[in-house]
Amino acid sequence: MITEIKRFNVRVYGLLLNDNREILLSTERRGDFHFTKFPRGGLELGEGTKDCLMREFKEELGIEIELKKHFYTTDFFQRSAFRNEEQIISIYYLVHSKQLNKVKNGMEALDREEGNKHHFYWKRVEDLEQKELTFPIDRLVLEKLTQNQ
Amino acid sequence: MKTFFKDIFDYHHQTNQKIIQLLLETEEQLSERIIYLLSHSLNAHQIWNARIIGSEKVGVHDIQQLRNCAKMDEVNYDTTVGLLDHYELSKMIKYKNSKGEEFENSIQQVLFHISNHFSHHRGQIATALREQNIQPPATDYIFYKR
């Protein structure tokens, strides 16, 4: 039985690169349940995509970011892996920060929940493989990033 | 409902840990059947978690080393709590049984099944322990809530 889609779930992603062509990744683990993705926020009602992303980087990493330019928005249908009734819309921005020195390799998320291991790390775009990313849309974005070089 | 399942799995985790601790203390007197029953219940939890999140599965009849069981139960418990935070309970999971037949059940049905499965096999472990003259601990849910 195929469940009818009833809602959109809008996710806003920030592609943050440093001077060494390293990109910031977010990894969460609880038991065997883990995923690696680009840093993102879930868009809340009454919020703009820009504010959503700035809020997320502030909450999780404690840094201010600037949105440089829009990079990609999903142009195909993607059902949520977690919720049957939701269609995912993912919006990616290239972002920049003047506080990159505050983002240490392997740092823990500032707002992590108890029992959940949530870390950030840098990886060179060239060395990042699609299979390291959990979600299909992130993999597609990695492909576009690689082509863009 | 998610809070309910977190509580239920917290109960199973604490109770399993209590049983494993007792088994470690009485290891020399234990029958193979007791180790099999414990292994099987932990394997089943691991397999159902893996069916939901799409990770690697152990074999349902694998025999686990007793000294690894506390850790395995902890990882299983953490995995279930982690997936509860992300998946909706009505999501349908497609899976194959050990004979290769395909089935589909909701995450809620799966979690309820794991819970019943633990209670069933802990009952068998308790009986097997009494046969070896070892007093099993009180494992009723309502004792855990008191």
Chai-1 contact restraints between the chains, C-beta under 6 A:
chainA,res_idxA,chainB,res_idxB,connection_type,confidence,min_distance_angstrom,max_distance_angstrom,comment,restraint_id
A,R30,B,D78,contact,1.0,0.0,6.0,A-B,restraint_1
A,R30,B,G82,contact,1.0,0.0,6.0,A-B,restraint_2
A,G31,B,V75,contact,1.0,0.0,6.0,A-B,restraint_3
A,G31,B,D78,contact,1.0,0.0,6.0,A-B,restraint_4
A,G31,B,T79,contact,1.0,0.0,6.0,A-B,restraint_5
A,G31,B,G82,contact,1.0,0.0,6.0,A-B,restraint_6
A,D32,B,S55,contact,1.0,0.0,6.0,A-B,restraint_7
A,D32,B,T79,contact,1.0,0.0,6.0,A-B,restraint_8
A,F33,B,I53,contact,1.0,0.0,6.0,A-B,restraint_9
A,F33,B,T79,contact,1.0,0.0,6.0,A-B,restraint_10
A,F33,B,G82,contact,1.0,0.0,6.0,A-B,restraint_11
A,F33,B,L83,contact,1.0,0.0,6.0,A-B,restraint_12
A,F82,B,H86,contact,1.0,0.0,6.0,A-B,restraint_13
A,F82,B,Y87,contact,1.0,0.0,6.0,A-B,restraint_14
A,R83,B,E88,contact,1.0,0.0,6.0,A-B,restraint_15
A,N84,B,K91,contact,1.0,0.0,6.0,A-B,restraint_16
